[in-house]
Amino acid sequence: MQDHAFRTGQATAATEQEPSSRLQTDDGTAPIALERRGAIAELRLRRPEARNALSLEMLNALISAIGEIDADEAIKAVILASDGPVFCAGHDLGELTAARRDTDGGEAFYRQTMETCARMMQAIVQSPKPFIAAVQGTATAAGCQLVATCDLAVASEDAKFCTPGVHIGLFCSTPMVALSRNVSRKHAMEMLLLGEMVPADRALDLGLINRMTLPADMMREAVMMAETIASKSGRTVAIGKRAFYEQLEMGLSDAYRHTADVMTRNMLERDAKEGINAFLEKRPPRWEG
């Protein structure tokens, strides 16, 4: 789905009952929805009939929505959720199978799909806004990758996670990129080689998710985390998120050299001056961003 297929509502005063903006197609059948309530955006997968599988259309829609979120300075945090009983079943296997009828056996379509998915996942990491996955049901293959890619994750106690590609002859090679950056090597390889379902309590122990809740409390917990983040300086959070992922890919000396430079530049920011003064003066800070 291309950018021109969407329309965005005119921003209004945001309340919990009235979103300030919504991303949808003219006929209301967009594979995703984007709503903003104050400083928090909710990005929702809307293909419950297909277990929220990541079709090429949905991947492009997500990239477009993330770009819209990045451009909106009022948004401070994002909740990534989904409709229906399944969070995300990974790539759309029906769509991938249909492409085998192409003259090249599907190679061009497969490459386009995997590269588009990689761009979407990287767009989440590169976004200055923290993303919080709110997971119900199962998150499998690229769906598990999506959870691992988000900065934080809250899951219902009945949620399950899996990288099952090994069962069908399609190893979860792209999901392993995010998975191996969230859990230890041995645990990542266990999930990739055995392809077993990992229950929410085990995912919590592995570090794949941050918090586990009762099903009725899952979204409330995600909103509370988003509200806490939104109360901080958006500029400071953006600086910190970027530095976090940059230093992860560096050696120890380079990481310290880089983050020392980041903190020096951060200290010169207006919000750092305001935050420190507010702490010393025992008053709430007044962020400018």
C-alpha positions in Angstrom: 0.0 0.0 0.0 1.4 3.3 -1.1 1.5 6.6 0.8 -1.2 8.2 -1.4 -3.7 5.5 -0.3 -3.9 7.0 3.1 -5.6 10.0 4.5 -4.8 11.6 7.9 -7.5 13.3 10.0 -7.0 17.0 11.0 -5.4 17.1 14.4 -7.7 18.1 17.3 -7.3 18.3 21.1 -6.6 14.7 22.0 -8.6 12.8 24.5 -8.9 9.1 25.3 -12.3 9.0 23.6 -11.3 11.1 20.6 -8.1 10.3 18.8 -6.4 13.3 17.3 -5.5 11.5 14.0 -6.2 8.3 12.3 -4.5 6.6 9.4 -6.8 4.7 7.1 -7.8 4.1 3.5 -10.9 5.7 2.1 -12.9 2.4 2.4 -11.6 1.7 6.0 -9.7 -1.4 5.0 -6.2 -0.4 5.7 -4.0 -3.2 7.1 -2.9 -0.9 9.9 -4.4 2.0 12.0 -2.5 4.9 13.5 -4.2 6.8 16.3 -2.7 9.6 18.4 -3.9 10.5 21.9 -1.9 13.4 23.2 1.7 12.5 23.2 1.1 8.7 22.7 0.6 7.1 19.3 -1.0 3.7 18.9 0.0 1.8 15.8 -2.2 -1.3 15.3 -2.1 -4.2 13.0 -5.5 -4.8 11.5 -5.5 -8.2 9.6 -7.0 -10.4 12.3 -8.5 -12.7 9.6 -5.0 -13.4 8.4 -3.5 -13.6 11.9 -2.0 -10.2 11.3 0.5 -11.7 8.9 3.0 -9.2 7.4 2.0 -8.9 3.8 4.0 -6.6 1.6 1.1 -4.2 1.7 1.2 -4.1 5.5 5.0 -3.7 5.6 4.8 -0.7 3.3 1.9 0.7 5.3 4.0 0.4 8.5 7.0 2.1 6.9 4.7 5.0 5.9 3.1 5.2 9.4 6.5 5.2 11.1 7.6 8.1 8.9 4.5 10.0 9.9 5.2 9.3 13.6 8.8 10.5 13.3 7.7 13.7 11.7 5.2 14.5 14.4 7.1 16.3 17.2 4.1 16.0 19.6 4.4 12.2 19.7 6.7 11.0 22.5 6.0 7.3 22.6 4.4 4.6 20.4 2.4 1.5 21.4 2.5 -1.3 18.7 -0.6 -3.5 19.2 -2.9 -5.7 17.0 -6.5 -6.6 16.5 -7.7 -10.2 17.1 -6.4 -13.1 19.2 -3.0 -13.3 17.4 -0.4 -10.5 17.7 1.4 -11.4 14.4 2.0 -14.7 12.6 5.0 -13.5 10.7 5.2 -13.2 6.9 2.1 -14.0 4.8 2.9 -17.6 3.6 0.0 -17.6 1.2 1.3 -14.5 -0.5 4.8 -15.9 -0.6 3.6 -19.2 -2.0 1.5 -17.5 -4.7 4.7 -15.7 -6.0 6.1 -19.1 -7.0 4.0 -18.8 -10.1 6.1 -15.8 -11.3 8.4 -16.4 -14.1 11.5 -16.3 -11.8 9.9 -18.7 -9.3 9.2 -15.8 -6.9 12.8 -14.7 -6.4 12.2 -11.0 -7.1 9.1 -10.9 -4.9 10.8 -12.7 -2.0 13.7 -10.3 -2.2 11.4 -7.3 -2.2 9.5 -8.7 0.8 12.5 -9.5 2.9 14.2 -6.2 2.1 11.1 -4.2 2.8 10.6 -6.1 6.1 14.2 -5.3 7.1 13.6 -1.6 6.3 10.5 -1.6 8.4 12.3 -3.2 11.4 15.2 -0.7 11.1 12.8 2.2 10.9 11.5 1.2 14.4 15.1 1.1 15.7 16.1 4.3 14.0 12.9 6.2 15.1 13.6 8.8 17.8 10.4 7.6 19.5 10.4 4.6 21.8 8.2 1.7 20.6 6.4 -0.5 23.1 5.0 -3.8 21.8 1.7 -4.8 23.5 1.4 -8.6 22.8 -1.6 -10.9 23.1 -1.8 -14.4 21.7 1.1 -15.6 19.6 4.0 -13.8 18.0 5.7 -16.1 15.6 8.6 -15.8 13.1 8.7 -12.2 11.9 6.0 -11.4 14.5 8.5 -12.5 17.2 11.1 -10.4 15.3 8.7 -7.4 15.6 8.5 -7.8 19.4 12.2 -8.1 19.7 12.8 -5.0 17.5 10.6 -2.8 19.7 12.4 -1.0 22.5 10.1 -2.4 25.2 7.5 -5.1 25.3 4.5 -5.9 27.5 2.8 -9.3 27.1 -0.3 -10.9 28.4 0.3 -13.9 30.5 -1.2 -16.1 27.8 1.1 -14.8 25.0 3.5 -17.1 23.3 6.6 -16.6 21.2 8.2 -18.7 18.5 10.7 -18.8 15.6 9.3 -21.9 13.9 10.8 -21.6 10.4 13.0 -24.7 10.9 9.8 -26.8 10.9 8.9 -25.8 7.3 12.3 -25.6 5.7 12.6 -21.8 6.0 15.0 -20.9 8.8 14.1 -17.7 10.6 17.3 -15.9 9.5 16.0 -12.3 9.5 14.1 -12.8 12.8 17.4 -14.0 14.4 18.9 -10.5 13.9 16.5 -8.9 16.4 16.2 -12.1 18.6 20.0 -12.5 19.0 20.2 -8.8 20.1 17.7 -9.4 22.8 18.5 -12.7 24.4 21.7 -14.7 24.9 23.2 -16.7 22.1 22.3 -20.1 23.6 18.7 -19.0 24.2 18.4 -17.5 20.7 19.8 -20.7 19.1 17.4 -22.8 21.2 14.4 -20.9 19.9 15.8 -21.0 16.3 16.8 -24.6 16.2 14.0 -26.2 18.2 11.2 -23.9 17.0 9.2 -24.4 20.2 6.6 -22.1 21.6 8.0 -20.0 24.5 5.3 -19.0 27.1 5.2 -15.4 28.4 6.8 -16.2 31.7 9.8 -17.9 30.0 10.0 -14.9 27.5 10.2 -12.6 30.6 13.0 -14.7 32.1 14.9 -14.6 28.7 14.6 -10.8 28.4 12.4 -10.9 25.3 9.7 -9.0 27.1 9.9 -6.5 29.9 6.6 -7.2 31.7 3.9 -9.8 31.9 0.3 -9.0 32.9 -3.1 -10.4 33.1 -4.9 -10.2 29.7 -7.2 -7.4 30.9 -4.2 -5.3 32.1 -1.9 -5.6 29.1 -2.9 -2.4 27.3 -3.2 -0.5 30.5 0.4 -1.5 31.4 1.7 -0.5 28.0 -0.1 2.9 28.2 1.4 3.5 31.7 4.9 2.8 30.3 4.2 5.1 27.4 2.9 7.9 29.6 6.0 7.7 31.8 8.2 8.0 28.8 6.1 10.9 27.4 6.6 12.8 30.7 10.3 13.0 29.9 12.1 15.4 27.6 11.5 14.0 24.1 14.8 15.4 22.9 16.7 13.6 25.7 14.9 10.3 25.0 15.7 10.6 21.3 19.4 11.2 22.1 19.5 8.3 24.5 17.7 5.8 22.2 20.0 6.6 19.3 23.2 6.3 21.4 21.9 3.0 22.9 21.7 1.2 19.6 24.9 2.9 18.2 27.1 1.8 21.2 25.7 -1.8 21.0 27.5 -2.4 17.8 30.9 -1.0 19.0 33.8 -2.4 21.0 34.2 -1.3 24.6 36.6 1.5 24.1 34.7 2.9 21.1 31.4 2.7 23.0 32.8 4.7 25.9 34.4 7.2 23.6 31.1 7.6 21.6 28.8 7.9 24.7 31.2 10.4 26.4 30.8 12.6 23.3 27.0 12.1 23.4 26.8 13.0 27.0 28.9 16.1 26.5 26.7 17.3 23.7 23.6 16.3 25.7 24.8 18.4 28.7 24.9 21.4 26.4 21.2 21.0 25.5 18.6 23.3 27.0 16.5 20.5 28.5 19.6 19.1 30.4 20.2 22.5 32.0 16.5 22.8 32.8 16.2 19.3 34.2 19.3 19.6 36.5 18.1 23.0 37.7 14.7 21.7 38.4 16.2 18.8 40.4 18.3 21.1 42.5 15.5 23.5 43.0 13.0 20.7 43.9 10.4 21.6 41.2 9.0 19.9 38.1 11.0 20.5 34.9 9.6 22.4 32.0 10.7 20.6 28.9 11.1 22.4 25.6 12.3 19.5 23.5 
